[in-house]
Amino acid sequence: MGIILKIGVDLDGVITPFKFINPSIKLPQVIYILLAPISLLVPPANKAALQQLKKQGHVIIIVSARPWWFHRITESWLKLHKVTFDKLYCIGFGKGTKRRKLKIIEKEHIEIFIEDDKRIRDFLAQSSVKVAASLYEIFQAPSGHYFFILT
């Protein structure tokens, strides 16, 4: 086994194929709950990528901008759909999301963070965090082992 890494992964737009919801639109909690099953459809290739990372011994920490009160529902859906992960953080969206993600990255000593939002990637990169835009940026080595391209 090679180097073991702590890999942080955004949920919506990275593990799932689309964003959960536009955070600038304020909706009642019940709407989020109704949208959860749809938003957690995970493509088989994404599940396989996470399983491969885990098989290689890496630690997978999901850091989502979903509201903190959505943690239990999100965790249940991830487990139901057999998405591989070690920890889940729901930090909330809106003002300060970038800084809250960085705080978790620092707290957990995450070495690579996969984030689809370019503004957040740029912020994290400026804070000396290695970032990628998708799960597939870390699987481009012919061996299928860890390989990372800075974006």
Phi, psi and omega in degrees: 000141182274210180291134178265129183239153167265117184247122176267141183224128171289153183270295186281120181098347176245297178282314175270158185283351181212167180292151180293307182191157176288115185293346179281348178265120180270118181235156176296152181305324182300326178295316177300318181296320178291328181279341185306311181300323180290317186285348181257015173294122186247122177300140180306324180296325179290319176300316181296321179297315179294320178297320179295318177300315180295319179300327178282357175098001182286155177263130183248119181240116179274127177237104185251149175275011175295154180300147182303325182287355179265002185302308184298316180296315180297314180299317178299316180294320178299316179293318178301320181270009175057044175274126183282126175196159179258322180217156177227130173240132171246106190261352181087151181256183179095200183302131178091003182303314182301315181291323178293321176296315179300320180300317178292318179303315179291316181300317183271357182057044179289131185266333178221138178234130180257118188218130180276338183279114184300323179297319179289319177302314180298316179300313181295319179298320177294339178264017177069027176264134174285129184231155174223157182269342182205165177299332186284344177291342181257009179234034183265359177285138180304329182286346184083358178276170182311128175209135188232135176245121176290140178247000000 
